[in-house]
């Protein structure tokens, strides 16, 4: 039955592509229709869903890339939505009345409201009506009207708007020469259109053949895709394209570096080729560097780059042939974003996988909205796994940062006794770390310090310090005031106590690790991870610690099926060691707690396929000393199994992946149940170093003043004011150099080229026709690489930057080294072709601050082969401007 529903849904989705009219639905009809999900759209960082009742939802990264949530938020009061499309940094929605609404980044006019003002809330696209379909591209938007004409607006550097120019459009303009269009698609810098006769047309960026007309020349007007007919569905990937034919076959063209065309090769194609082995396909979607398809039988297939799990868990890094997504056999619709993908199943649930998800995860809509059925609603906190990127971002927000002392008032362990008072920063570090470990476990954050609990916990620690014993039942010293003792003693029968910790944060880390402990069923850990934990107090005196917690019975119940440590998905090695016990706490709402003693745990290490089997009976190579079951009366996380594999050593290794399988247990109905999840360990410190947090995405302190000056001088385009610590690409540096020439001379690039008798040669390179690159090439600032390539997205070394800066200066008539040329300790490492340029940039000074255009990075080293970042590029371009 499910397969039949899947075929009907898929057929209906395909059919709507051939109907350029959005049917109007009355309010009464909408209220009686099934409120399930009707359509999905995954973009670069955000995903959208629209329900059959016309309501819409959004989840993922916020507009500034600072916060991620997998819980959909309503787009109300926006209503009566017929379709949604998520783009590079903006979102769009089509209403049933034919109007289009957009929100997000608007630097290039991609919101179509006539401005460049970013918007957090949807705004109506101006001068546009009677729209039947929409598509959000990288920084542009395309719409097909009910009369079959196509309109577009936004970024147009590569002609992706299709109006015959390369000028950005802040209001909709008509795409030239297109009629009888029934569907549009856009991603990256190109656009596609499907005509009523089954032919496909394309325009925009074409360096990789993504327009499909047999060339690599970009086009600002639509060109027909070669050799395609009988097409029923189209989908643009970032730099590749897909088409689904009436016979159920999939055809692809464009960039194929990661096998995203699915033809079994990694060679680019400028004309359509069939995706190998695919038939009976009903839906397709092109992502960043991967592709996804849905077959009639409800199975989902994907191919291309599997970086961060884009193709699916357990596959190779590159999949040049379609592979089935494990565990999905009842798909109804699919969508692929830049690095995430989603499937809508026939039961109405939505599942996603990719860079922001651990494996294939269900997207849980707020209860009562977009749920499968009233009796299948679940909490949005259900066993959440975390991605590496999420963990890094959260760590940067929560990592301990207090570098002051411990006390405001010191405790005294002898008469006259004093409890002492801890510094706020000392306490805040512990609270932040506790919320971080709760985040790792998928538990709610928001735990806060409570003044009363802090005072009580501090007295408890002071009492233990006075009796010099970690105990819940201290004996009052004769010279201690009874009231002082009672404040600690009366509370010493509840909470956690410890010794040897130097900080609140250190105590929290020790509690959740439970290093070497197995017999108590990870009791300290379970205490810290209580789902409804609200308030906390911490005391520290004489090396003794007290942790008091308070749960709120009136707080909303947090549903979970299990809580695992280490949790599924990515997990940092710094929070779990080789001697630490694994633990799984089972919810009594899902599992029969009495069946846990019969459980068998199988742990598989992926790297060498080593298997550990552990159970209470000690079967196989297991022993009872490495497995335990705890089922004590308590409020939360009471039914727990703990286990510890032998032979791990002191730590788990970066990149180690383990699959946990639990069998032999029963569900609440007494039926056999099982549990399987995977954990992938990673080095958190290294991940932080490699992936700076977008929330901190601003120039470094040492760079900020000069970067701001470069921006003020008009040298830095809006699109580059992000990722300051990232390496700058060859194409982006070309644009900076061209801007410098324009700013310095006050002339347009066309004027400069004409003045010097130069012209742009669009056939200069096979992999780009970027106008700034070609202008910089014509002026002798940049050069190509072997095979007629420019490598526009390649990084630049510091010595290569020196050469380009020197050539930029020469284009303005300055090319002699100054008198005070620097000598570097690593002069011998500078390539012969770069020596003169390095000498030049090290000797020419910025007249405003006396700094060399490029100088030492420290220890008198130039580091010629070192990376050259955006903020460094902005500063050196600014310094060169001020030196001329």
C-alpha positions in Angstrom: 0.0 0.0 0.0 2.8 2.4 0.9 4.5 1.9 -2.5 1.2 2.6 -4.2 0.9 5.8 -2.3 4.4 6.7 -3.1 3.8 6.3 -6.8 0.6 8.3 -6.7 2.4 11.1 -4.8 5.4 11.1 -7.0 3.2 11.1 -10.1 1.2 14.0 -8.7 4.4 16.0 -8.0 5.7 15.4 -11.5 2.3 16.3 -13.0 2.3 19.7 -11.4 5.4 20.6 -13.3 3.3 20.5 -16.5 0.6 22.8 -15.1 1.7 26.4 -15.1 -1.3 27.4 -12.9 -1.4 27.3 -9.1 -4.9 26.2 -8.2 -6.7 28.5 -5.7 -8.0 26.9 -2.6 -10.8 28.4 -0.6 -10.5 28.7 3.2 -13.2 26.2 3.8 -11.4 23.7 1.5 -8.1 24.3 3.2 -9.5 23.6 6.6 -10.8 20.3 5.5 -7.6 19.1 3.7 -4.9 17.0 5.3 -2.4 19.3 7.0 0.6 17.1 6.1 3.7 18.3 4.3 3.2 19.0 0.6 6.6 20.2 -0.5 10.2 20.5 0.7 13.1 22.7 -0.3 16.7 22.5 1.0 19.1 25.4 0.4 22.6 26.3 1.4 22.0 26.6 5.1 18.2 26.6 5.6 15.4 24.3 4.7 11.7 25.0 4.0 8.5 23.0 4.1 4.9 23.9 3.1 1.9 22.0 4.3 -1.3 21.3 2.4 -3.1 23.8 4.5 -0.8 26.6 3.2 1.3 27.1 6.3 5.1 27.1 5.9 8.0 26.2 8.1 11.8 27.0 8.2 14.7 25.4 10.0 18.5 25.2 9.8 21.0 28.1 10.1 19.7 31.6 10.8 20.3 34.4 8.3 23.7 35.3 9.7 24.9 31.7 10.0 25.2 32.0 13.8 22.6 29.6 15.2 21.4 26.2 13.9 18.2 24.5 14.9 16.7 21.3 13.5 13.3 22.3 14.9 11.1 24.0 12.3 9.7 27.5 13.1 6.5 28.7 11.7 6.6 31.5 9.0 3.3 32.8 10.2 1.6 35.2 9.5 2.7 34.2 6.0 -0.2 31.9 4.9 -1.9 30.4 1.8 1.5 29.2 0.5 1.6 27.1 -2.6 5.4 26.5 -2.9 8.7 27.4 -1.3 12.3 27.5 -2.6 15.4 27.9 -0.5 18.4 29.6 -2.1 22.0 30.5 -1.3 21.4 33.0 1.4 17.7 33.9 0.8 14.3 32.2 0.8 11.2 32.5 -1.3 7.6 31.6 -1.0 4.8 31.6 -3.7 1.3 32.3 -2.4 -1.8 30.8 -3.9 -2.8 34.2 -5.2 0.2 34.2 -7.5 2.3 36.7 -5.4 5.9 36.0 -4.4 7.5 36.7 -1.0 11.2 36.7 -0.1 13.5 37.2 2.9 17.2 36.8 3.8 20.2 38.5 2.3 19.6 41.1 -0.3 23.0 42.4 -1.3 22.3 42.0 -5.0 18.6 42.6 -5.0 17.7 38.9 -4.9 14.6 39.7 -2.8 13.1 41.7 -5.6 11.8 44.6 -3.5 13.8 47.3 -5.3 16.3 47.6 -2.5 19.5 45.9 -1.2 18.2 45.8 2.4 18.4 42.4 4.1 15.2 41.2 5.6 14.5 38.7 8.4 10.8 38.6 7.6 9.1 37.9 4.3 8.5 40.9 2.0 6.5 41.0 -1.2 8.4 41.0 -4.5 7.4 44.1 -6.3 6.0 44.4 -9.9 5.2 40.7 -10.1 1.9 38.8 -10.2 0.2 35.7 -11.5 3.2 33.5 -10.8 3.0 29.7 -11.1 6.4 28.6 -10.0 9.6 29.9 -8.3 13.3 29.0 -7.9 15.8 30.6 -5.6 19.4 30.5 -6.9 22.7 31.4 -5.3 22.0 35.1 -5.2 19.2 35.4 -7.8 15.6 34.3 -8.1 13.6 33.1 -11.1 9.8 32.8 -11.5 7.5 31.4 -14.2 4.2 33.2 -14.7 0.9 31.5 -15.6 1.2 32.9 -19.1 4.4 30.8 -19.6 6.8 33.8 -19.5 9.9 33.8 -17.2 11.1 36.6 -14.9 14.2 37.0 -12.8 16.0 39.4 -10.5 19.2 39.7 -8.3 22.8 38.9 -9.0 23.6 38.9 -12.7 27.4 38.8 -13.1 27.2 35.7 -15.3 24.0 36.5 -17.0 21.9 34.2 -14.8 19.0 36.6 -14.9 18.7 36.0 -18.7 17.9 39.5 -19.8 20.9 39.8 -22.1 23.0 41.9 -19.7 25.3 41.4 -16.8 23.7 44.1 -14.7 22.1 43.2 -11.3 18.4 43.6 -11.2 16.6 44.8 -8.1 13.2 44.3 -9.5 11.9 41.4 -11.8 12.9 41.6 -15.4 11.7 39.4 -18.2 14.0 36.6 -19.4 14.6 37.0 -23.1 13.0 34.8 -25.7 11.2 32.3 -23.5 7.5 31.3 -23.9 5.4 28.3 -23.0 7.5 27.5 -19.9 6.0 25.2 -17.3 8.8 25.0 -14.7 12.0 26.7 -13.6 15.0 25.8 -11.5 18.0 27.7 -10.2 21.1 27.2 -8.1 24.5 28.7 -7.9 25.0 31.1 -10.9 22.8 29.5 -13.6 19.1 28.9 -14.3 17.0 26.3 -16.1 13.6 26.3 -17.7 11.4 23.5 -19.0 9.1 24.2 -21.9 5.7 22.7 -22.6 7.2 20.8 -25.6 9.6 18.9 -23.2 12.8 20.8 -24.2 15.1 22.4 -21.6 16.7 25.8 -21.8 19.6 27.3 -19.7 21.4 30.5 -19.1 24.1 32.0 -16.8 27.5 30.6 -15.7 28.8 27.8 -17.9 32.5 27.3 -17.1 31.8 23.6 -16.4 29.3 23.0 -19.1 26.2 23.3 -16.8 24.2 25.0 -19.6 24.4 21.8 -21.6 24.8 23.3 -25.0 28.2 21.7 -25.8 30.3 24.7 -24.9 31.8 26.3 -21.8 30.8 29.9 -22.7 28.4 31.6 -20.3 25.3 33.1 -21.7 23.1 36.0 -20.6 20.2 34.7 -22.7 18.6 31.2 -22.7 20.2 28.5 -24.9 18.7 25.1 -25.6 20.2 22.1 -23.8 21.5 19.8 -26.5 19.7 16.6 -27.4 17.0 16.6 -24.7 13.3 15.9 -25.3 10.4 14.5 -23.5 11.6 16.0 -20.2 9.1 16.2 -17.3 11.3 17.6 -14.5 14.4 19.7 -14.2 16.8 20.6 -11.3 19.8 22.8 -11.2 22.7 21.9 -8.9 25.3 24.4 -7.9 27.5 23.9 -11.0 25.7 20.9 -12.6 22.2 20.2 -14.0 19.7 17.4 -14.0 16.7 16.4 -16.1 14.1 13.6 -15.7 12.6 12.2 -18.9 9.2 10.8 -19.4 10.6 7.3 -19.6 12.0 7.5 -16.0 15.6 8.0 -16.9 17.9 10.7 -15.5 20.2 12.9 -17.5 23.0 15.2 -16.2 25.6 17.6 -17.4 28.1 20.2 -16.1 30.7 19.8 -13.3 31.5 16.2 -12.5 34.6 16.5 -10.2 32.8 14.4 -7.5 30.8 12.2 -9.8 27.6 14.2 -9.3 26.5 13.4 -12.9 26.2 9.7 -12.0 27.8 8.4 -15.2 30.6 6.5 -13.4 33.3 9.1 -14.3 34.6 12.3 -12.8 34.9 14.1 -16.2 32.9 17.2 -16.8 30.2 17.0 -19.5 29.0 20.0 -21.5 26.1 18.0 -23.0 23.6 15.6 -21.2 24.7 12.1 -20.3 22.5 9.4 -18.7 22.9 8.6 -15.0 24.0 5.0 -15.0 21.7 2.3 -13.8 18.7 4.5 -12.9 15.2 3.7 -14.2 11.7 4.2 -13.0 12.6 7.6 -11.4 9.8 10.0 -10.4 11.7 12.9 -8.9 15.2 14.4 -9.0 17.1 17.2 -7.2 20.6 18.7 -7.7 22.6 19.7 -4.6 26.0 21.4 -4.1 28.2 18.6 -5.5 25.7 15.7 -5.2 22.4 14.6 -6.7 19.4 12.8 -5.4 16.6 10.8 -7.1 13.4 9.1 -6.0 12.2 5.9 -7.7 8.7 4.5 -8.2 9.2 1.9 -5.5 9.9 4.7 -2.9 13.6 4.1 -2.6 16.0 7.1 -2.6 19.2 7.2 -4.6 22.1 9.6 -4.4 25.5 10.1 -5.9 28.4 12.6 -6.1 30.4 14.1 -3.2 29.8 12.5 0.2 31.7 15.1 2.1 29.9 15.4 5.5 27.5 12.6 4.5 25.8 14.4 1.6 25.1 11.1 -0.3 24.3 9.2 2.9 25.9 7.4 5.8 28.3 4.5 5.1 29.2 5.4 1.6 32.5 6.4 0.0 33.9 9.9 -0.1 33.0 10.1 -3.8 30.2 8.1 -5.4 30.2 8.4 -9.2 27.3 6.0 -9.5 23.9 6.1 -7.8 23.7 4.3 -4.5 20.5 3.6 -2.5 20.0 5.4 0.8 19.8 2.8 3.5 16.6 2.4 5.5 14.3 4.5 3.2 11.8 2.5 1.1 8.7 4.7 1.2 9.8 8.1 -0.1 7.3 10.5 -1.6 9.5 13.5 -2.5 13.2 14.5 -2.3 15.2 17.7 -2.2 19.0 18.4 -2.2 20.6 21.5 -0.7 24.2 22.7 -0.8 25.3 20.0 1.7 22.1 18.5 3.1 19.3 16.5 1.6 15.8 15.5 2.6 13.1 13.0 1.9 9.4 13.3 2.6 8.0 9.8 3.4 4.6 8.5 2.6 3.7 8.6 6.3 4.1 12.4 6.2 7.4 12.5 8.1 10.5 14.4 7.0 14.0 13.0 7.2 17.3 14.8 6.5 21.0 13.9 6.2 24.2 15.7 5.3 26.6 18.2 7.0 24.2 19.4 9.7 22.9 15.9 10.6 24.2 12.7 12.1 23.1 9.9 9.8 19.5 10.2 8.6 17.5 12.2 11.1 13.8 12.9 11.4 12.8 16.5 11.4 10.2 16.8 14.2 7.7 19.6 13.7 6.2 21.2 16.8 3.5 19.0 18.3 0.2 19.3 16.6 1.7 20.7 13.4 3.0 18.7 10.5 3.0 15.5 12.5 2.3 12.1 11.0 -0.8 11.5 12.9 -2.2 12.4 16.4 -1.0 9.2 17.9 2.5 9.4 16.5 3.5 12.9 17.7 6.9 13.1 19.3 9.0 15.6 21.1 11.6 17.7 19.3 14.2 16.5 21.8 14.0 12.9 20.8 17.6 11.5 21.0 19.3 14.3 19.1 22.7 13.6 17.6 25.1 16.4 16.7 27.2 17.3 13.7 30.8 18.4 14.0 29.9 21.9 12.9 27.1 22.2 15.6 29.5 21.0 18.3 32.2 23.5 17.3 29.8 26.4 17.2 28.4 25.4 20.6 31.8 24.9 22.1 32.9 28.4 21.0 29.8 29.8 22.8 30.2 27.6 26.0 33.9 27.0 26.4 35.2 28.1 29.9 36.8 31.6 29.7 37.3 32.7 33.3 40.9 33.6 33.9 40.6 35.3 37.3 40.7 33.8 40.8 38.3 31.5 42.6 36.9 33.4 45.5 35.4 36.8 46.3 35.5 35.8 50.0 37.8 32.8 51.0 36.4 29.9 53.0 37.8 29.0 56.4 38.2 25.3 57.5 38.7 26.2 61.2 37.1 28.5 63.7 35.8 31.0 63.0 34.4 29.0 60.1 33.4 30.7 56.9 31.7 29.2 53.8 33.3 31.7 51.4 31.9 33.1 48.1 32.9 32.0 44.7 33.5 34.5 41.8 30.8 34.8 39.3 33.1 33.9 36.4 34.2 30.7 38.2 30.5 29.7 38.5 29.6 30.8 35.0 32.3 28.5 33.5 30.8 25.5 35.2 27.3 26.4 34.1 28.4 26.8 30.5 30.2 23.5 30.5 27.3 21.7 32.0 25.0 23.1 29.3 27.6 22.1 26.7 27.7 18.4 27.8 23.9 18.4 27.9 23.9 19.7 24.4 26.3 16.8 23.4 23.8 14.3 24.9 20.8 15.9 23.1 19.3 17.2 26.3 17.8 20.7 26.8 20.1 23.4 27.6 19.2 26.5 29.7 20.4 25.2 33.1 21.1 28.2 35.3 22.8 28.9 38.6 20.5 29.5 41.6 21.6 31.8 44.4 20.0 29.6 47.1 21.6 26.4 45.8 24.9 28.2 45.5 24.9 29.2 49.1 23.8 25.8 50.3 26.4 23.9 48.1 29.2 26.2 49.3 28.3 25.4 53.0 28.3 21.7 52.2 31.8 22.0 50.7 33.0 24.0 53.6 31.7 21.4 56.1 33.6 18.6 54.2 36.7 20.8 54.2 36.4 21.3 58.0 36.1 17.5 58.7 38.6 16.7 55.9 36.4 14.0 54.5 34.3 13.6 51.4 31.1 12.3 53.0 27.3 12.7 53.0 27.3 12.2 56.8 29.9 14.5 58.4 30.3 14.7 62.2 30.0 18.3 63.5 33.3 19.7 64.9 32.8 20.8 68.5 33.8 24.4 67.7 31.5 24.8 64.7 28.3 26.8 65.0 25.2 24.5 64.8 23.4 26.7 62.3 26.5 26.7 60.0 26.8 23.0 60.3 23.1 22.3 59.7 23.1 24.4 56.5 25.7 22.0 55.1 24.7 18.8 56.9 21.0 18.9 56.1 21.8 19.1 52.4 24.6 16.6 52.4 22.3 13.7 51.8 21.3 15.0 48.3 23.4 16.1 45.3 26.9 15.1 44.1 30.1 15.5 46.1 33.7 15.1 45.1 37.3 16.0 45.8 40.4 16.9 43.9 38.6 19.2 41.4 40.2 22.6 40.8 37.1 24.2 39.3 33.4 23.9 38.8 34.0 23.2 35.0 36.6 20.5 35.9 34.1 18.8 38.3 31.4 18.8 35.6 33.8 17.2 33.1 34.8 14.6 35.6 31.2 13.8 36.5 30.2 13.1 32.9 33.3 11.1 32.1 33.0 8.7 35.1 36.6 7.6 34.3 37.2 4.1 35.6 33.7 3.8 37.1 31.3 1.1 36.1 29.5 -0.2 39.2 27.2 2.7 39.9 25.7 2.8 36.4 27.2 6.2 35.5 25.2 7.8 38.4 27.2 11.1 38.3 26.7 11.4 34.6 23.0 10.6 34.8 22.6 13.3 37.5 24.1 16.0 35.2 22.0 14.9 32.2 18.5 14.9 33.8 16.2 16.0 31.0 14.2 18.4 33.2 17.2 19.9 35.1 16.6 23.6 35.6 18.7 25.0 38.4 22.2 24.2 39.8 24.4 25.2 42.7 28.1 24.5 43.2 30.4 24.7 46.2 34.2 24.5 46.4 36.3 24.6 49.5 39.6 22.9 50.4 39.6 20.7 47.4 36.1 19.4 48.1 33.1 20.0 45.8 29.4 19.9 46.1 26.9 20.0 43.2 23.2 20.5 44.0 20.6 20.3 41.3 16.9 21.1 41.1 14.4 19.8 38.5 11.2 21.5 37.7 8.2 19.1 37.8 6.1 21.8 36.2 8.4 22.1 33.2 7.3 20.6 29.9 8.1 16.9 29.8 11.1 16.1 27.6 10.3 13.0 25.6 13.3 10.7 24.7 13.7 7.1 23.7 17.2 6.9 25.0 20.0 9.1 26.2 23.5 7.8 25.3 27.0 8.9 26.3 28.9 9.2 24.0 25.9 10.3 22.0 25.2 9.3 18.4 26.7 11.4 15.6 29.9 13.2 16.1 31.5 13.3 19.6 34.7 15.0 20.9 37.4 12.8 22.2 38.2 15.3 24.9 34.9 14.4 26.6 35.3 10.6 26.5 38.4 8.5 27.2 39.4 4.9 26.8 38.7 4.1 30.5 35.3 5.8 30.5 32.1 3.6 30.5 29.6 3.9 27.7 26.0 4.3 29.0 22.6 4.1 27.5 19.6 5.2 29.6 16.3 3.9 28.2 13.0 5.7 28.5 10.3 3.6 30.3 7.8 5.1 27.8 9.4 3.2 25.0 11.2 0.2 26.5 10.4 -2.5 29.1 12.9 -1.8 31.8 12.7 -5.3 33.2 14.2 -6.7 29.9 17.5 -4.8 30.2 19.3 -7.6 32.1 18.8 -9.7 28.9 20.4 -7.1 26.7 23.5 -7.8 24.6 25.6 -4.9 23.3 27.6 -5.3 20.1 30.2 -2.7 19.5 31.8 -2.5 16.0 34.9 -0.4 15.2 34.7 0.5 11.5 38.4 1.0 10.9 39.4 -2.6 11.5 36.0 -4.3 11.9 36.9 -5.3 15.4 33.8 -6.4 17.4 33.1 -6.5 21.2 30.1 -8.3 22.5 29.0 -7.6 26.1 26.2 -8.8 28.2 25.3 -9.5 31.8 25.7 -13.2 31.2 29.3 -12.7 30.0 28.8 -14.6 26.8 31.5 -14.6 24.0 34.5 -12.5 24.9 32.5 -10.4 27.4 32.8 -10.4 31.1 30.5 -9.1 33.8 33.1 -6.6 34.9 32.6 -4.8 31.7 28.8 -4.7 31.6 26.2 -3.5 34.1 22.5 -2.9 34.4 21.1 -0.2 36.7 17.3 0.0 37.4 16.9 2.0 40.6 13.8 3.9 41.6 14.3 7.6 40.6 12.7 10.4 38.6 14.7 10.4 35.3 17.3 8.3 33.4 16.7 5.4 35.9 17.0 2.4 33.6 20.6 2.3 32.3 23.1 -0.2 30.9 26.8 0.6 31.1 29.6 -1.2 29.3 33.3 -0.7 28.6 35.2 -2.5 25.8 38.7 -3.6 26.6 41.8 -2.9 24.6 41.0 0.7 23.7 43.9 2.2 25.4 44.0 5.7 26.9 41.8 7.4 24.4 39.6 7.1 21.3 41.3 8.3 18.1 40.3 11.2 15.9 38.1 9.7 13.1 37.3 6.5 14.9 33.8 5.4 14.1 31.9 2.8 16.3 28.4 1.3 15.7 26.5 0.3 18.8 23.8 -2.4 18.5 21.6 -3.4 21.4 19.5 -6.6 21.1 17.6 -8.8 23.5 15.4 -6.0 24.9 11.6 -5.5 24.7 9.5 -2.5 24.0 6.7 -1.4 26.3 4.2 -3.7 24.6 6.5 -6.7 25.3 7.6 -7.1 21.6 11.2 -7.7 20.7 13.1 -4.4 20.2 16.6 -3.3 19.2 18.7 -0.2 19.1 21.4 0.8 16.7 23.4 4.1 16.3 26.9 5.2 15.3 29.4 7.4 17.1 32.2 9.2 15.2 35.0 10.6 17.4 36.8 13.8 16.5 39.5 16.2 17.9 37.5 19.2 19.1 40.5 21.5 19.4 41.6 20.7 15.8 38.1 21.2 14.5 37.9 24.6 16.2 41.2 25.6 14.6 40.1 24.5 11.1 36.5 25.8 11.3 36.3 29.3 12.8 32.8 30.0 14.1 30.7 32.2 11.8 29.3 33.9 14.9 32.8 35.3 15.3 33.1 35.9 11.6 34.7 39.3 11.7 38.3 40.5 11.2 40.8 39.5 13.8 41.6 42.2 16.3 45.0 42.8 14.7 43.4 43.2 11.3 40.2 45.1 12.1 41.4 48.6 11.8 43.0 48.2 8.4 40.2 46.0 7.1 37.7 48.7 8.0 39.8 51.2 6.2 39.9 49.0 3.1 36.1 48.7 3.2 35.7 52.4 3.6 38.0 53.0 0.6 35.6 50.9 -1.5 38.2 48.2 -2.1 36.2 45.3 -0.6 33.0 44.1 -2.3 30.0 43.2 -0.1 30.1 39.6 -0.9 33.6 39.2 0.5 32.8 40.7 3.9 32.6 37.2 5.4 35.0 34.4 6.1 37.9 36.8 6.9 40.2 34.1 8.1 39.5 31.9 5.0 42.0 31.6 2.2 41.3 34.0 -0.7 40.7 32.5 -4.1 42.4 33.5 -7.3 39.2 34.9 -8.8 38.4 36.9 -5.7 41.9 38.4 -5.6 41.5 39.3 -9.3 38.4 41.3 -8.3 40.3 43.1 -5.6 43.1 44.0 -7.9 40.6 45.4 -10.5 38.8 47.4 -7.8 42.1 48.9 -6.7 42.8 50.1 -10.3 39.3 51.7 -10.5 39.5 53.3 -7.1 43.0 54.7 -7.8 42.3 56.1 -11.3 38.6 56.9 -10.9 38.0 55.1 -14.2 36.0 52.1 -15.1 37.8 48.9 -16.1 36.5 49.3 -19.6 38.0 52.8 -19.7 41.3 51.5 -18.4 41.4 48.7 -20.9 40.6 51.0 -23.8 43.2 53.5 -22.6 45.9 50.8 -22.7 44.7 49.3 -25.9 43.6 46.0 -24.2 40.5 44.0 -24.7 38.9 41.1 -22.8 39.3 37.7 -24.4 36.4 35.5 -23.2 38.1 32.4 -24.6 41.3 33.0 -22.6 40.5 30.2 -20.1 38.5 27.0 -20.3 37.3 27.1 -16.6 36.1 30.7 -16.2 34.9 33.7 -18.1 34.7 35.8 -15.0 34.9 39.4 -16.2 37.3 40.6 -13.4 39.6 37.6 -14.0 39.7 38.3 -17.7 40.3 42.1 -17.1 43.1 41.3 -14.7 44.6 38.9 -17.2 44.4 41.4 -20.0 46.2 43.9 -17.8 49.0 41.4 -17.0 48.1 41.1 -13.3 47.3 37.4 -13.3 48.2 34.5 -15.5 46.8 31.1 -16.2 47.9 27.6 -15.5 48.6 24.6 -17.7 46.0 23.4 -20.1 44.2 26.7 -20.6 43.0 26.8 -17.0 42.9 29.6 -14.5 41.7 27.7 -11.4 39.4 30.4 -10.2 38.6 28.7 -6.9 42.2 27.8 -6.1 44.0 29.4 -3.1 46.9 31.8 -3.3 50.3 31.5 -1.5 52.0 34.5 0.0 54.6 34.6 -2.8 51.9 34.4 -5.5 50.1 37.3 -3.8 53.4 39.3 -3.8 53.6 38.7 -7.6 50.0 39.8 -8.2 50.4 42.9 -6.0 53.6 43.8 -7.8 51.9 43.4 -11.2 49.0 45.5 -10.0 51.4 48.3 -9.1 53.1 48.0 -12.5 49.7 48.5 -14.2 49.7 51.9 -12.4 53.2 52.8 -13.3 55.0 51.9 -10.0 57.4 48.9 -10.2 60.7 49.8 -8.5 61.6 48.5 -5.0 62.2 51.0 -2.3 65.5 51.8 -0.8 64.9 50.0 2.5 64.2 46.5 1.2 63.7 43.9 3.8 65.7 40.7 4.1 63.9 37.7 5.5 65.2 34.7 7.4 63.6 32.4 4.8 64.7 34.3 1.7 66.1 31.0 0.4 62.6 29.5 0.3 61.3 32.2 -2.0 60.9 30.9 -5.6 63.1 32.5 -8.2 60.1 33.8 -10.1 58.8 35.6 -7.0 62.0 37.1 -5.5 61.7 40.5 -7.2 58.0 40.7 -6.2 58.7 39.8 -2.6 61.4 42.5 -2.5 59.0 45.0 -3.9 56.1 44.4 -1.5 58.4 44.3 1.5 60.0 47.7 0.6 57.0 49.7 -0.5 55.3 51.4 2.4 51.7 52.5 3.2 52.0 56.3 3.6 49.3 56.4 6.3 51.0 54.1 8.7 54.5 53.3 7.4 53.7 49.5 7.1 55.2 47.5 4.3 52.6 46.2 1.8 53.7 42.7 2.8 56.1 42.0 5.6 57.2 39.3 8.1 54.6 37.0 9.7 56.9 36.7 12.8 60.5 35.8 13.6 61.5 37.7 10.4 59.9 35.0 8.2 58.0 35.9 5.0 56.5 32.3 4.7 56.4 32.3 0.9 54.4 29.1 0.6 52.0 30.1 3.5 48.3 30.6 3.0 47.0 34.1 2.1 43.7 35.0 3.8 41.0 37.4 2.9 41.8 39.8 5.7 45.5 39.7 4.7 44.5 40.4 1.1 42.2 43.4 2.1 45.0 44.9 4.1 47.7 44.5 1.5 45.5 45.9 -1.2 44.7 48.9 1.0 48.4 49.4 1.8 49.3 49.3 -1.9 46.6 51.9 -2.6 48.1 54.2 0.0 51.7 53.6 -1.3 50.9 54.7 -4.9 
